[in-house]
Amino acid sequence: MTLLVATAVEAEADAIRAGLPTGAVTVAAVGVGSAAAAAGTARLLALAEARGHPYRGVISAGIGGGFAGRAPVGATVLGARSIAADLGADSPDGFIPLDVLGFGSATAAADADLLAALRAALPHAIVGDILTVNTVTGTAPGAEALAGRHPAALAEAMEGYGVAVAAVAGRLPFVELRTISNPIGPRDRASWRIPEALSALTKAAAATAPSPSSPSIKGIWSCFDL
């Protein structure tokens, strides 16, 4: 198994496993939040390398919130970039991102080949930036400010950038995939569609699985010589 799919929680991992052939890839829940995701992913990558069977690519996958007018509930989103949206400094003039502060980058670009393979397997997916936040947006002003700072952002979640950091440290290709469970904005549990988003994850995983009757969708697997 040469591909690692990292989720936040077991419900997401189970949804992805349900769409894949048994043993096709490693799907693991690495924890909620960027720090847990980075540490959990790095540990799995290191253990695999120590066993002499290193992974050759990493996908951060799960459900997330979608920006109104950009990614509707039920949509599948592929991240051209995973961005740590609240990594930086506050100031009287507004938020200053890490890149402007000069302490590195809060942006991790997806691997071009892996992203292209996923786009081919998931032609209805929307492609754009996916934000990683430590505090999920829960107000209309917060959503508006975040959307304004990131005009290419489609969705937000809590783990993508952390998984990306671990993948980049291991010099491995990376991409983030999200299915949308709720609109970003005022916290309204009645509007969440978590079962539907998990079902969409299963369908997305199934769409990437190799099939004798669908040779055109083998691109993602061939990226890793599976």
C-alpha positions as CSV (number, residue, x, y, z in Angstrom):
1,M,0.0,0.0,0.0
2,T,1.6,3.2,-1.1
3,L,-1.1,5.9,-0.6
4,L,-2.1,7.3,2.8
5,V,-5.5,8.9,3.2
6,A,-5.6,10.9,6.4
7,T,-8.9,12.0,8.0
8,A,-9.7,13.7,11.2
9,V,-12.2,11.2,12.7
10,E,-13.1,7.5,12.2
11,A,-16.5,8.4,10.7
12,E,-14.7,10.0,7.8
13,A,-12.2,7.1,7.5
14,D,-15.0,4.6,7.5
15,A,-16.8,6.5,4.8
16,I,-13.8,6.4,2.6
17,R,-13.0,2.8,3.3
18,A,-16.6,1.9,2.2
19,G,-15.8,3.1,-1.3
20,L,-12.5,1.4,-1.8
21,P,-11.4,-2.2,-2.3
22,T,-10.3,-3.8,0.9
23,G,-6.6,-3.1,1.5
24,A,-6.2,-0.8,-1.5
25,V,-4.8,2.1,0.5
26,T,-4.2,3.0,4.1
27,V,-7.0,5.2,5.5
28,A,-6.3,6.5,9.0
29,A,-7.9,9.0,11.4
30,V,-5.1,11.2,12.6
31,G,-7.0,13.6,14.9
32,V,-8.9,16.9,14.9
33,G,-7.0,20.1,14.2
34,S,-3.9,21.1,12.3
35,A,-1.4,20.1,15.1
36,A,-2.9,16.6,15.7
37,A,-3.2,16.1,11.9
38,A,0.4,17.0,11.3
39,A,1.7,14.9,14.2
40,G,-0.5,11.9,13.4
41,T,0.4,12.0,9.7
42,A,4.1,12.4,10.3
43,R,4.1,9.4,12.7
44,L,2.4,7.2,10.1
45,L,4.8,8.3,7.4
46,A,7.8,7.6,9.7
47,L,6.6,4.2,10.7
48,A,6.0,3.2,7.1
49,E,9.5,4.3,6.1
50,A,11.1,2.5,9.1
51,R,9.3,-0.7,7.9
52,G,10.8,-0.3,4.5
53,H,7.5,0.3,2.8
54,P,7.2,4.1,2.6
55,Y,4.1,5.8,1.4
56,R,4.4,7.6,-1.9
57,G,1.6,10.1,-1.5
58,V,-0.8,11.6,1.0
59,I,-4.4,12.8,0.7
60,S,-6.2,14.8,3.4
61,A,-9.8,13.9,3.2
62,G,-13.0,14.6,5.1
63,I,-16.1,16.8,5.3
64,G,-16.0,20.6,5.7
65,G,-17.9,23.8,5.4
66,G,-18.5,25.6,2.1
67,F,-18.5,29.3,1.3
68,A,-21.9,30.5,0.2
69,G,-22.0,31.0,-3.6
70,R,-18.8,29.0,-4.0
71,A,-19.3,25.5,-2.8
72,P,-22.8,24.3,-1.9
73,V,-23.8,21.7,0.6
74,G,-23.2,18.3,-1.0
75,A,-20.4,19.4,-3.3
76,T,-17.0,17.7,-3.6
77,V,-14.1,20.1,-3.4
78,L,-10.5,19.6,-4.4
79,G,-7.8,21.9,-3.0
80,A,-5.5,23.5,-5.4
81,R,-3.9,24.9,-2.2
82,S,-4.4,24.2,1.5
83,I,-4.0,27.4,3.4
84,A,-3.6,28.0,7.2
85,A,-6.0,30.9,7.2
86,D,-5.5,32.0,10.8
87,L,-1.7,31.5,11.0
88,G,-0.3,34.9,11.4
89,A,-0.8,38.0,13.5
90,D,-3.6,40.3,14.4
91,S,-3.1,44.1,14.1
92,P,-5.1,47.3,14.3
93,D,-5.1,47.3,10.5
94,G,-6.3,43.7,10.3
95,F,-4.9,40.2,10.0
96,I,-1.3,39.8,8.8
97,P,-0.7,36.3,7.2
98,L,2.5,34.4,8.0
99,D,3.8,34.9,4.5
100,V,3.8,38.7,5.0
101,L,5.4,38.4,8.4
102,G,8.3,36.6,6.8
103,F,8.3,33.5,9.0
104,G,7.6,31.0,6.2
105,S,4.4,30.2,4.3
106,A,0.9,29.3,5.4
107,T,0.2,27.9,1.9
108,A,0.8,24.3,0.7
109,A,0.1,23.8,-3.0
110,A,-1.3,20.5,-4.2
111,D,0.8,18.2,-6.2
112,A,-0.1,18.9,-9.9
113,D,-0.2,15.3,-11.1
114,L,-2.2,14.0,-8.1
115,L,-4.7,16.9,-8.4
116,A,-5.0,16.3,-12.1
117,A,-5.7,12.6,-11.5
118,L,-8.4,13.4,-9.0
119,R,-10.0,15.9,-11.3
120,A,-10.2,13.3,-14.0
121,A,-11.8,10.8,-11.6
122,L,-14.1,13.4,-10.1
123,P,-15.2,15.6,-13.1
124,H,-17.9,17.3,-11.1
125,A,-15.6,18.4,-8.2
126,I,-15.0,22.1,-7.7
127,V,-11.3,23.1,-7.6
128,G,-10.0,26.0,-5.5
129,D,-8.4,26.8,-2.2
130,I,-9.3,25.0,1.0
131,L,-8.7,26.9,4.3
132,T,-7.4,25.3,7.5
133,V,-8.7,27.0,10.6
134,N,-8.2,26.3,14.3
135,T,-11.6,27.8,15.1
136,V,-14.5,26.9,12.8
137,T,-16.2,30.0,11.5
138,G,-19.5,30.6,13.3
139,T,-20.7,34.1,12.4
140,A,-21.7,35.9,9.2
141,P,-19.1,38.7,9.8
142,G,-16.4,36.1,10.3
143,A,-17.4,34.2,7.1
144,E,-17.5,37.5,5.2
145,A,-14.0,38.5,6.4
146,L,-12.5,35.1,5.7
147,A,-14.0,35.0,2.2
148,G,-12.7,38.5,1.5
149,R,-9.2,37.6,2.5
150,H,-9.3,34.5,0.4
151,P,-11.2,35.1,-2.8
152,A,-10.2,31.7,-4.3
153,A,-11.3,29.8,-1.2
154,L,-14.2,27.3,-1.5
155,A,-14.2,25.6,1.8
156,E,-12.8,25.4,5.3
157,A,-11.8,22.5,7.6
158,M,-9.3,22.0,10.4
159,E,-6.7,19.5,9.2
160,G,-5.5,20.0,5.6
161,Y,-2.6,22.3,6.2
162,G,-1.3,20.1,9.0
163,V,-1.4,17.0,6.8
164,A,0.3,18.9,4.1
165,V,3.1,20.0,6.4
166,A,3.8,16.4,7.2
167,A,3.7,15.3,3.5
168,V,6.0,18.2,2.5
169,A,8.5,17.3,5.2
170,G,8.5,13.8,3.8
171,R,8.9,15.1,0.3
172,L,5.6,13.4,-0.8
173,P,2.9,14.6,-3.1
174,F,-0.2,15.9,-1.4
175,V,-3.7,17.0,-2.1
176,E,-6.8,17.8,0.0
177,L,-10.4,16.6,-0.7
178,R,-13.5,17.7,1.1
179,T,-17.2,17.1,0.7
180,I,-19.4,19.9,2.0
181,S,-21.7,19.3,5.0
182,N,-22.7,22.9,5.9
183,P,-22.5,26.5,4.8
184,I,-19.8,28.6,6.4
185,G,-21.4,31.2,8.7
186,P,-23.8,31.4,11.6
187,R,-23.6,28.1,13.5
188,D,-26.8,26.3,12.8
189,R,-26.8,22.6,13.5
190,A,-30.2,22.2,11.8
191,S,-28.5,23.1,8.5
192,W,-25.7,20.5,8.7
193,R,-25.9,17.6,6.4
194,I,-23.2,15.3,7.8
195,P,-24.7,11.9,6.7
196,E,-25.0,13.2,3.2
197,A,-21.5,14.6,3.2
198,L,-20.1,11.3,4.5
199,S,-22.0,9.5,1.7
200,A,-20.5,11.9,-0.8
201,L,-17.0,10.9,0.6
202,T,-17.8,7.2,-0.1
203,K,-18.9,8.0,-3.6
204,A,-15.8,10.1,-4.2
205,A,-13.6,7.3,-3.0
206,A,-15.4,4.8,-5.2
207,A,-15.0,7.0,-8.2
208,T,-11.2,6.8,-7.8
209,A,-11.1,3.0,-7.4
210,P,-9.6,1.1,-10.4
211,S,-12.2,-0.9,-12.3
212,P,-11.9,-3.2,-15.3
213,S,-15.0,-1.6,-16.8
214,S,-13.7,1.9,-16.2
215,P,-10.1,2.1,-17.2
216,S,-10.3,5.9,-17.6
217,I,-10.4,6.4,-13.8
218,K,-7.1,4.7,-13.0
219,G,-5.1,7.9,-13.1
220,I,-4.9,8.4,-9.3
221,W,-3.7,4.9,-8.8
222,S,-1.1,5.0,-11.5
223,C,0.3,8.1,-9.8
224,F,1.5,5.7,-7.1
225,D,2.2,2.6,-9.2
226,L,-0.7,0.7,-7.5
